[in-house]
Every structure is written in structure tokens, then in C-alpha cells.
């Protein structure tokens, strides 16, 4: 069996993690929808932040470091990777691995869970500031690392100020759909009462986990990792990011979210798909189609935050799509001038796992008979898009 921990570079823990409290969250402005197109309104991070530490000003995300408690919900909810955490997904996976190696199961609780409830458990639990922090890449990661059962304890969620139950439920259901498509027998639950985990993992002594406030959580993680002397290096994730990153620098800075790289690695190690693709539409993946009404305005390739859409190279004029990079953010469809681009269902698992790319549309370079400027077209029209638009919409031929 492939050791997924080695693929992630979790075994190389060479430096001590520190500085978790100061600036627990950083922003990558160019990954934000609003930065790329201020008319596209997305407030997912602002709405999920229960301490009101996030505001959108002009084309920037502002974090109030005095208010931010580093819960990581903004990181988990953002599909395009506009946030970076000191306690990133590689670090969380390294902690998961320790529990899974002992028990073949994973129990996750938030730091609000009462001590007396914890004592009742036969297995130790991974404590985290908020369970909403556990996105699909982490849940798939737990399955790929060997967990037979994953239980997210919801006993503290009902009255929690984070109000993340709906978000957690979506993460769990999305992961379940993927695992079913791969015929995985791993069970994931989000509930107050433990599923029959004890039967699957046997009796295990409780670990002494440091109970801490939200702000002390990061210090606690740092201390626990100091015992193994470590900062997660994640060489394999870096290699995946390098292999799927665009070779040419786009107009906007473009980055592949770390959790996307982890997601792709996990898809390759949870088994073989028994279905060609997911039956239900997924917020994690998408296929894209472009019709011949495309005028090569390049908005889709310019605004795509992960460079899933790029221009073809060489003599062929076209637009390429790499399904593995698409996070289904919808920005390409929003900025398409002619309504030619549509988000169109789910890609095949083969396309995702093999990280294939495909040409969505091809055209040629032509010279406009009116303005004499060169333009790209699928149909080979004698007029460029600007001239056709001026004549058809404005009825203005006088400038020719």
C-alpha cells in the first residue's frame, strides 16, 4: 500500500513551528474575486467570520489582527485560495496521521467540547478550533492515510458562536459523494453521538491533549509539534503545485491553492473510481464548454485565479482548460462578454487524476475589413467584434 504521508512530505519535519499567534491568517489579494473583478460580489469569507475581523475595501481584504482568532474558516470557505494559514493543511494532516496510525480511525472535536465528554471516549481526539476548518481535502486526506472511520463530534456546535454547522455538513456530504464514487468503505459522520467507532478501532488509552482557549490553540499545536522537532515541509505538495502551475506568468498573479494540490493527491490514493464522474454537481470541480460565439476577448483566461483556463501556444489560436485546476468559482462564466462560456457539469475522474488538459475552442487570426486591425475568430468573420458591435448595436457606419 502506498504511504500517502511520504507523498505529502509529512515525514520530513525538520524545523520547529512557531509564531502561530501573530498574523495567524495572511491574504493573497490577487486570488480574491473582488481583486480580479470588483463587479463580482463574493462575501463568503466576510459572512463566515464570526468575530467580524474581515472587511472588503475597494479591491482588498482587510484583516483586523486584534479580532482574528485564527479559526481558519475563511481559508476553508474560499475556493480560490485567497488566505494562507500558519497552521496549514499539511500541518493538520501530520497531526491526523498520528491519531490514525494508533487507531485506524479519526475523531475530531473542537476546543469547546467539554472535558467530561472527552473522558467518555475510548480513543483520543484531534482538537481543532472549529470543525469547519476541516475541508474536503483534509477529510479525503484522513481516508487516504488509512482511517476507516472519521467522526466529527458536533456536540458543541449547536450553541457555538461560529455557526459553522451548515458548512461542516457540506464538507462531509461532498466528501461522502466522492468516496462513494470510488467505492470507498470509509465512513464519515458529523453527529453528537459517536458511531460504532469503538468496534472498529478497539480500546485505546486517552492521550493528554492540552485544553486551551481559541487564541492559545496555536500555541498548543506548536508545543505538541516541538516534541517531534518539526515544521511540515511538504515537498510532494510543492512538486504537484509546480507541475500544474502555468508556465507563463498571467496578467494577474495566479496561485494554485494548497488544499487543491492535496485534494488531487488524495484522489489518486483513495482507490479506483467505479463511476466515470460524479452524478451530482460538485462545488469542488467543474467542466467548462465554449460555443462558437466566442470572440476571444480573453476575459476567461485573464481573470481565472488558478490558471485553469489559458491560451494555447504556437500557431493554433485557442483556449485550453485543465480540469484539475478548476475550483468551480464561476468567475469565468461571469466575465464572459458574449455568454459563450458555460460551466457544464462535472469532468471525468480520469481527467482530474491524470491532470489532463483539453482545447475548448480553436480559431484563427484575421484582419478586419473595416478597421484593418487583426483579431481572433472562430468563424472567420470579415469584421472584428468591435466593428460588428458598433454597427449592429449603435447603427453607426460613419467611422469606417
C-alpha positions in Angstrom: 0.0 0.0 0.0 1.3 3.5 -0.9 2.3 5.5 2.1 0.4 8.8 1.4 2.3 10.5 4.2 5.5 10.2 2.2 3.8 11.6 -0.8 2.8 14.6 1.2 6.3 15.0 2.7 4.8 14.7 6.2 7.7 12.5 7.3 10.2 15.4 6.8 9.6 17.5 9.9 12.8 19.4 10.3 12.0 22.8 11.9 10.1 23.9 14.9 6.7 25.5 14.2 6.4 28.9 15.8 4.8 32.3 15.6 1.2 30.9 15.3 -0.5 33.7 17.2 0.9 36.7 15.4 -0.7 37.1 12.0 -2.4 33.6 12.0 -4.0 34.4 8.7 -2.5 36.2 5.7 -4.2 37.3 2.5 -3.2 36.7 -1.1 -5.0 39.7 -2.7 -4.7 38.6 -6.3 -6.6 35.3 -5.5 -9.7 37.2 -4.4 -12.7 37.5 -6.7 -13.1 41.2 -5.8 -9.5 42.0 -6.6 -9.8 40.4 -10.1 -13.2 41.9 -10.9 -14.7 44.4 -8.5 -18.2 43.9 -10.0 -18.2 40.2 -8.9 -19.5 40.2 -5.4 -18.3 37.5 -3.1 -18.5 37.8 0.6 -18.1 34.2 1.7 -15.2 35.0 4.0 -16.8 38.0 5.5 -20.1 36.2 6.2 -18.4 33.2 7.8 -16.2 35.3 10.1 -18.0 35.3 13.4 -15.7 38.0 15.0 -16.1 40.5 12.1 -12.3 40.5 11.6 -12.7 40.7 7.8 -13.9 43.6 5.7 -13.8 44.2 1.9 -12.5 47.6 1.0 -12.2 48.6 -2.7 -10.3 45.6 -4.1 -8.7 44.4 -0.9 -9.5 42.1 2.0 -8.6 43.7 5.3 -7.9 41.6 8.4 -8.2 43.1 11.9 -5.4 41.1 13.6 -6.7 42.1 17.0 -10.1 40.5 16.3 -8.9 37.5 14.3 -8.7 34.3 16.4 -7.2 32.2 13.6 -10.1 29.8 13.3 -9.4 29.2 9.6 -13.0 29.3 8.4 -12.1 31.9 5.8 -9.4 29.6 4.5 -11.8 26.7 4.3 -14.6 28.6 2.6 -12.5 30.3 0.0 -12.3 28.2 -3.2 -9.6 30.3 -4.8 -7.0 30.3 -2.0 -7.1 33.9 -1.0 -5.9 33.0 2.5 -2.9 31.4 4.0 -2.6 29.9 7.5 0.4 29.3 9.6 -1.4 26.1 10.7 -1.9 24.9 7.1 -3.5 21.7 5.8 -0.1 20.0 5.7 0.3 20.6 9.4 -3.2 19.4 10.2 -2.6 16.2 8.1 0.5 15.5 10.1 -1.5 15.6 13.3 -4.2 13.4 11.8 -1.6 10.9 10.8 -0.5 10.4 14.4 -4.1 9.5 15.5 -4.8 7.3 12.5 -1.6 5.3 13.0 -2.7 4.4 16.5 -6.4 3.8 16.0 -7.2 3.3 12.3 -9.9 5.9 13.0 -10.1 9.7 13.5 -12.2 11.6 16.0 -12.2 15.3 15.6 -13.5 17.8 18.2 -13.5 21.5 18.6 -11.8 23.0 21.7 -15.2 23.9 23.1 -16.1 20.2 23.7 -16.4 19.7 27.5 -13.7 17.7 29.2 -16.1 15.3 30.8 -17.5 14.4 27.4 -13.9 13.7 26.2 -13.2 11.4 29.1 -16.0 9.1 28.0 -14.3 8.4 24.7 -12.2 5.3 24.3 -10.0 7.0 21.7 -8.1 10.2 21.8 -9.4 13.0 19.6 -7.8 15.6 17.4 -8.8 19.0 18.8 -9.2 22.0 16.5 -10.5 25.5 16.9 -13.5 24.8 14.6 -14.6 21.7 12.8 -15.5 23.9 9.8 -11.7 24.2 9.3 -11.7 20.5 8.0 -12.4 21.0 4.3 -12.8 18.2 1.8 -9.0 17.9 1.1 -8.4 17.1 4.8 -11.3 14.6 5.1 -10.1 12.8 1.9 -6.6 13.0 3.4 -7.7 11.2 6.5 -9.3 8.5 4.4 -6.1 8.2 2.2 -4.0 8.0 5.4 -5.8 4.9 6.4 -8.7 6.0 8.6 -11.6 3.5 8.4 -13.9 5.8 10.3 -14.0 9.6 10.7 -16.2 11.2 13.3 -16.7 14.9 13.7 -18.2 15.5 17.1 -21.0 18.1 16.8 -21.9 18.2 20.5 -20.5 21.7 20.9 -21.8 23.0 17.6 -25.5 23.8 18.4 -24.8 26.8 20.5 -21.4 27.8 19.1 -20.8 31.3 18.0 -19.0 30.1 14.9 -22.4 29.0 13.3 -20.4 26.6 11.1 -22.7 23.5 11.2 -24.1 24.1 7.7 -20.5 24.5 6.3 -19.3 21.3 8.1 -22.3 19.3 6.8 -21.4 20.4 3.3 -17.8 19.4 3.7 -18.9 16.0 5.0 -21.5 15.4 2.3 -19.2 16.5 -0.5 -16.5 14.1 0.7 -19.0 11.2 1.1 -20.1 11.7 -2.5 -16.5 11.4 -3.7 -15.8 8.4 -1.6 -18.9 6.6 -2.8 -17.8 7.3 -6.4 -14.5 5.5 -5.5 -16.4 2.6 -3.8 -14.6 3.5 -0.5 -15.9 1.9 2.7 -14.6 4.8 4.9 -17.4 6.2 7.0 -17.7 9.9 7.8 -20.2 11.3 10.3 -20.9 14.6 11.8 -23.1 14.0 14.9 -23.4 14.4 18.6 -23.3 10.7 19.3 -20.3 8.6 18.3 -21.0 6.0 15.6 -19.8 2.5 16.5 -16.2 3.6 16.3 -15.1 1.6 19.3 -15.9 -1.7 17.5 -13.7 -0.6 14.5 -10.7 0.6 16.4 -10.7 -1.2 19.7 -9.8 0.2 23.1 -7.2 3.0 23.2 -6.0 5.0 26.1 -6.7 8.7 26.1 -3.9 11.0 25.1 -3.3 14.0 27.3 -4.3 16.8 25.0 -3.7 20.4 26.1 -7.0 22.1 26.6 -6.8 25.7 25.5 -8.7 28.8 24.5 -9.1 29.6 20.9 -6.2 32.1 21.0 -4.0 29.6 22.8 -4.8 26.8 20.3 -2.0 27.7 18.0 0.5 27.8 20.9 -0.7 24.3 21.9 -0.2 22.9 18.4 3.3 24.5 18.3 4.2 22.9 21.6 2.9 19.4 20.6 4.9 19.6 17.4 8.1 20.7 19.2 8.3 17.2 20.6 8.9 15.8 17.1 11.1 18.9 16.2 9.1 20.0 13.2 7.7 22.2 10.5 5.9 20.4 7.8 7.9 20.7 4.6 5.5 19.1 2.1 7.9 18.6 -0.8 5.5 16.4 -2.6 2.8 19.1 -2.5 5.3 21.7 -3.8 6.1 19.4 -6.7 2.4 19.0 -7.5 1.9 22.7 -7.4 4.9 23.2 -9.7 3.7 20.5 -12.1 0.2 22.1 -12.5 1.2 25.7 -12.4 1.1 27.7 -15.7 4.5 28.1 -17.4 3.7 31.7 -18.5 3.0 34.5 -16.0 -0.6 35.8 -16.5 -1.7 39.4 -16.2 -2.9 38.8 -12.6 -0.8 36.8 -10.2 -2.2 33.3 -10.1 -1.7 30.6 -7.5 -2.9 27.0 -7.0 -4.4 26.7 -3.6 -2.5 24.3 -1.3 -5.7 22.4 -0.5 -6.3 21.9 -4.2 -2.9 20.1 -4.5 -3.7 18.0 -1.5 -7.2 17.2 -3.0 -5.5 16.0 -6.2 -3.0 13.8 -4.4 -5.8 12.2 -2.3 -7.9 11.4 -5.4 -5.0 9.2 -6.6 -4.8 7.3 -3.3 -8.4 6.5 -2.2 -8.9 3.7 -4.7 -10.2 3.4 -8.2 -13.4 5.2 -9.3 -16.3 2.9 -10.1 -18.1 5.8 -11.8 -16.9 7.9 -14.7 -17.8 11.1 -12.9 -19.8 12.4 -10.0 -23.6 12.2 -10.7 -24.3 15.3 -8.7 -22.9 18.8 -9.4 -20.0 19.4 -7.0 -18.8 22.8 -5.6 -15.2 21.4 -5.9 -14.9 20.5 -9.5 -16.4 21.6 -12.8 -16.2 21.1 -16.6 -16.4 24.1 -19.0 -17.6 24.5 -22.5 -17.3 27.3 -25.0 -19.5 27.9 -28.0 -18.5 29.3 -31.4 -20.0 32.7 -30.4 -16.7 33.2 -28.5 -14.9 36.4 -29.7 -11.6 35.6 -27.9 -11.9 38.5 -25.6 -9.6 36.6 -23.2 -11.5 37.6 -20.1 -11.8 34.0 -19.0 -8.1 33.3 -19.3 -7.2 36.7 -17.8 -9.5 36.5 -14.7 -9.2 32.8 -13.8 -7.5 32.8 -10.4 -5.9 29.3 -10.8 -5.0 29.4 -14.5 -7.3 26.5 -15.3 -8.1 28.4 -18.5 -5.1 29.5 -20.6 -4.4 30.5 -24.2 -2.9 27.8 -26.5 0.7 28.3 -27.7 2.0 28.2 -31.2 0.2 28.8 -34.4 -3.2 27.4 -33.2 -5.3 30.1 -31.6 -7.4 28.7 -28.9 -8.3 28.3 -25.2 -7.2 25.3 -23.1 -8.8 24.0 -20.0 -7.2 22.0 -17.2 -9.9 20.4 -15.1 -7.6 19.6 -12.2 -7.0 23.3 -11.6 -10.7 24.4 -11.8 -12.2 25.1 -8.4 -15.7 25.9 -9.8 -15.5 29.6 -8.7 -17.7 30.7 -11.6 -15.7 33.8 -12.3 -15.0 32.8 -16.0 -18.7 32.5 -16.7 -19.4 35.8 -15.1 -16.8 37.8 -17.1 -17.6 36.2 -20.5 -18.6 39.1 -22.7 -20.7 37.1 -25.2 -22.1 34.5 -22.8 -20.2 31.8 -24.8 -18.6 30.1 -21.8 -20.7 27.8 -19.6 -19.9 25.8 -16.5 -21.1 22.4 -17.7 -21.4 19.6 -15.2 -18.6 17.5 -13.8 -15.4 16.4 -15.5 -14.4 12.7 -15.5 -12.3 11.3 -12.7 -9.7 10.4 -15.3 -9.3 14.0 -16.4 -8.8 15.1 -12.8 -6.4 12.3 -11.7 -4.3 12.4 -14.8 -4.4 16.3 -14.8 -5.2 16.3 -18.5 -5.9 19.5 -20.4 -8.1 19.9 -23.4 -8.7 22.6 -26.1 -12.2 24.0 -25.6 -12.2 26.1 -28.9 -9.9 26.9 -31.7 -9.8 29.8 -34.2 -7.6 31.8 -36.5 -6.1 35.2 -36.8 -7.8 37.5 -39.3 -7.7 41.2 -40.4 -10.8 43.3 -40.1 -12.1 44.7 -43.4 -13.3 47.8 -41.6 -10.7 48.9 -39.1 -7.9 46.8 -40.5 -6.9 45.6 -37.1 -6.0 41.9 -36.6 -8.4 39.9 -34.5 -9.0 36.3 -33.5 -12.2 34.5 -34.5 -13.7 31.0 -34.6 -15.9 31.7 -37.6 -13.5 33.7 -39.8 -15.7 36.8 -39.9 -14.6 39.7 -42.1 -15.3 42.1 -39.3 -13.8 42.2 -35.8 -16.1 42.0 -32.8 -15.8 45.8 -32.0 -16.8 46.8 -35.5 -19.7 44.3 -35.6 -20.9 45.6 -32.2 -20.7 49.2 -33.2 -22.6 48.6 -36.4 -25.3 46.3 -35.0 -25.9 47.9 -31.7 -25.3 51.6 -32.5 -26.2 51.6 -36.2 -23.0 53.6 -36.8 -21.1 53.1 -40.0 -19.8 56.6 -40.3 -16.4 56.0 -38.8 -15.3 53.5 -41.4 
